Amino acid sequence: MPKVSLDGTSGFDVPRHVAIIMDGNGRWAAARGLPRGEGHRRGVEALRKTVRAAGDLGIDILTIFAFSSENWTRPQTEIRDLLGLLRLFIRNDLAELNTNNVRVRIIGERDTLSSDVRRLLEEAEQLTLRNDGMTLVVAFNYGARQEIARAAQRLADAVAAGRLSSSEITAEHVSQYMDAPDLPDPDLIIRTSGEQRLSNFLLWQSAYSELVFVPTFWPDFDRGALEQAISEYARRERRFGGLAAAGS
């Protein structure tokens, strides 16, 4: 793992997998008397900066919560804005991501998406399939409970087909049927805007993740904010349910 030096501290390992709940676009816009759509547009700019910063810092995997399965309950005008920004991001930024050796992967439910949105997501994955640099995981139409339910359905199918006995099912088996079973769990989950909850994001994978909640609205998030979150992560002692040392 690469070592970085932040805020004058000695070098330390950056987290391999960072996940971000990008929250606060609407409140950022409201505080400035702007329409919510402008907040989402500025949020895309913040995403560009963050992806570049993550690559510079040597983060292997960056997972972003782009669109939740609950977001469909928002006003149709806002949903159109969000989907329009997805299209623009893929059309305008995919070439740069590919040039920078970034691999794009998508998690979430696809069957209920419109065919044009599915094609965009598949295009992003296929174009960058052979890249072996940083992996950008986009959680789109994603909900953690829904992901766990899909894994349970796949396990049930395996049992029904005789490939697995119900008595043999372990936590490892469940992990193997999640949306991206080959990826490690996030080391660090960041949520912006001051809210302190996971909101149905990576509930299974976050069992031992470090959580950092920052007050910054997502459109104002930048490399400095990412570095500060990593600094906070580096100060923590991860035990994974055990003890760091005898007698601790």
Salt bridges, closest charged atoms under 4 A:
ASP13 OD1 - LYS3 NZ 3.30
ASP23 OD2 - ARG27 NH2 2.99
ASP23 OD2 - ARG191 NH2 2.98
GLU38 OE1 - ARG41 NE 3.20
GLU38 OE2 - ARG42 NE 2.84
ASP56 OD2 - ARG223 NH1 3.29
ASP60 OD2 - ARG16 NE 3.57
GLU78 OE2 - ARG36 NH2 2.92
GLU78 OE2 - HIS40 NE2 2.82
GLU78 OE2 - ARG74 NH1 2.94
ASP93 OD2 - ARG48 NE 2.61
GLU96 OE2 - ARG52 NE 2.98
GLU109 OE1 - ARG150 NH1 3.72
ASP116 OD2 - ARG87 NH2 2.61
GLU123 OE1 - ARG91 NH1 2.91
GLU125 OE1 - ARG110 NH2 2.83
ASP179 OD2 - ARG150 NH2 2.60
ASP179 OD1 - ARG154 NH1 3.64
ASP182 OD2 - ARG105 NH1 2.71
ASP187 OD1 - ARG238 NH1 2.99
GLU195 OE2 - ARG27 NH1 3.20
GLU195 OE1 - ARG197 NH1 2.85
GLU210 OE1 - ARG236 NH1 3.14
ASP220 OD2 - ARG32 NH2 3.50
GLU227 OE2 - ARG223 NE 2.84
GLU232 OE1 - ARG235 NH2 2.88
GLU232 OE2 - ARG236 NE 3.03
GLU237 OE1 - ARG239 NH2 2.64
